Amino acid sequence: MESKIKQLTGKNQGEYEAVAREIIDTANVELFKELVSKDDFLFDFIKSNVAQRLERACNKNNYKNLLKFLNIYSPFYEDFISSTLAQFGDDEVTNTMLNKLISGSDSEKIYSAGYFSYKQDERALPLLEKYAFSDESSLSENCARALSKLNDENAFNQAINKLRADDDFEQMIAANFLVAYQDKRALYPLFNAMKHSKMSESIAEQIPYLVPLPEMLGTEYEEDAILAFCYIVSVLVELVPVSQIIGYRFYEFIEKMLKASPSGASAVALFLARDKFNMITENEEYLFDEDKNTKNEVNDIKMLLNNANIDSFTSFLYEELFEESDFIFFVLEFVKDEESLVSLLTGDNQTVIIKVMELLKSQGMLKDEYKKIALSRIYNENLKVIANAI
């Protein structure tokens, strides 16, 4: 079985076509299960190639064999299975998929919701709405795609309201749904949620899949797009895989910022990106498991940033050095002068005051008088304990 997986993922056309036909023609569930078990060990481009090979092995005579694979879920083969079933599917298949959406396993429901995103059927509508905000993100996203195709806005409006929920997890489910629904009316509510959520980075990383970051520069959403970029960059490697930078079109976004008139927001973003991409390339482990395209993209972005005279934008950083700025916690990483930092100690944002105290201390500039000023502005007892310990 292992040798067949190697053939299926290899470069020999005769071998991989033969294995692909075997899986589909004979409904070889065990071989497909073995393939899916390799998801974490194969590069994405290899899994994409395999999905195309399996899809090409399907035809009107054998496509129903895919129904036997529905209990084995993989996000990398999901689309080819759902779309192929929809392409060839007759009423019998549609009824089968409807029944699986009613009482199937989670895996079967995901594939079924995907099926109805390709083949619209009003009978599926109440079920799609039922699972629209499932804890299983793949099911929720497929329901969103299907509901969008059915022009159903009930769940869309629910998701907009859920973005304002106090529960962070509920916000994230709503954000994932809205991005999958693909209606640009959700852009402003998503940005607003990003700014106020405790999971800002997680919401930010979804937004470029609704509207690409480069396309928002020069629009009313420019500053919000730059803020989303900052959130994503800040958790690149730690939360967001480095490979995502290609899909996010980071190179194009950075290049456009460099060519535009500088602003406080773009200056913060460029300083942040330069530091992050220098860090990524200085440690081999960050790129060890990445494919050649990702490594090349990282190096191209690093070169773009290091060849630009970003230090000439330093004065623009101060445009965002006020406590109400959405960029305040990013810009604080790059402002070092004592007077500017101390000026923030008399503000009302207690979290900013704590951050400034930490920065002053790290630079040996936290004088007793500064600490006294800061403590006089901190009223939250938990934060006061932290401040006293600095």
C-alpha positions, 0 to 999 in steps of 0.5 A, a space after each residue: 500500500 505504501 508503494 502505491 501511495 508513492 506512485 500516486 504522489 510521484 512523477 511517473 504519469 503511467 504509475 500515478 494514473 494507474 493508482 488513481 484509476 484503481 482508487 476510483 474504479 474499485 472504490 478502494 477505501 483503504 488506499 484512500 484512507 492511507 492517502 489521507 493519513 499522509 496529509 500532514 507529511 505531504 507538501 500542499 502542491 503534491 496533495 493538489 496534484 493528487 486531487 487533480 489525478 483522482 478527479 481525472 480518473 472519475 467519469 459518469 460510470 464510476 463517480 458514484 464510488 466516491 460515495 464510499 469515501 464520504 466517511 474519510 474526511 480530508 480538506 485537501 480532497 474534499 472539493 474534488 469529491 463534492 464537485 465531481 459528485 455534483 457534476 455527474 450527480 443525478 436525483 438519486 445522488 442528490 437524495 443520498 447527499 440530502 440524507 447524509 446532511 440529515 443524519 450522516 457523520 460529521 465527515 459526510 455532512 461536510 461533503 454533503 454541504 459542499 455538494 450543495 454549494 455546487 448543486 443548489 437544492 431548496 430542500 437543503 436550505 433548512 439543514 444548511 441553516 441548521 449547521 451554518 454555525 457548527 463548531 466544525 469549521 469546515 461544515 460551517 464554511 461549506 454551509 456558507 458557500 451553499 447558502 450564498 449560492 441559494 441567495 439566502 441571507 438569514 444566516 448572513 445576517 445572523 453572522 453579522 450579529 454574532 460578530 458583536 457577541 461577547 464570546 470570542 469563539 462565537 465571533 470566530 465562527 461568524 467570521 469564518 462563515 462570512 468569509 466563506 459566504 463571500 459577500 463584501 458587505 461583511 468587510 466593514 463588520 469584520 474589520 470592526 470586530 478585528 479591532 475590538 476582539 481578543 482574537 484580532 489576529 485570528 479574524 485578521 487572517 481570514 479577511 484577505 480571503 474575502 478581499 485580497 489585501 492589495 486590492 484594498 490599498 487606495 480605497 476607504 479600507 486602506 488603513 484597515 487592510 494595513 492593520 490586518 496585515 500587521 496583525 497577520 505579520 505579528 503572528 506569522 510562524 507562531 499562528 499563521 503558517 509562512 506558506 500563507 504569504 503567497 495566498 495573501 499576496 504579501 509581496 504585492 501588498 508591500 510593494 504597493 505600500 512602498 510605491 505609495 505616499 508614506 503614512 503612519 500606518 504604512 510606516 508601522 507595517 513596513 518596519 514590522 514586516 522587515 523585522 519579521 522577515 529578517 527573523 524568519 530567514 535568520 532561523 532555518 527551522 522556520 522554513 525547514 518544512 516549507 516548499 521551494 516556492 514559499 522559501 523563494 517568496 520569503 527571500 524575495 520579500 526580505 530583499 524587497 524590504 531590505 533594499 527599500 530605505 524604510 528607515 527614512 519613514 521613521 518620522 511617520 511612525 509618530 503619527 500613530 504614537 497616541 493611545 487611541 491609535 489602532 496601531 499603538 501596540 505595533 508602533 511602540 516596538 519601534 519608538 525608542 526615545 524617552 520623551 515620546 514614551 513618557 508622554 503616554 504614561 499620563 493617558 487613560 489606556 492602562 494597558 498602554 501604560 503597562 506596555 510603556 513601563 515595560 519598554 522603558 524598563 527594558 531600555 533602562 529608562 524607567 525612573 522612579 518619577 515615571 513609575 509614580 506617574 504611571 501608577 497614578 493613572 492605573 486604577 484596575 487592581 490587577 493591572 496595578 499589581 503588574 505595574 508595581 512588579 515592573 
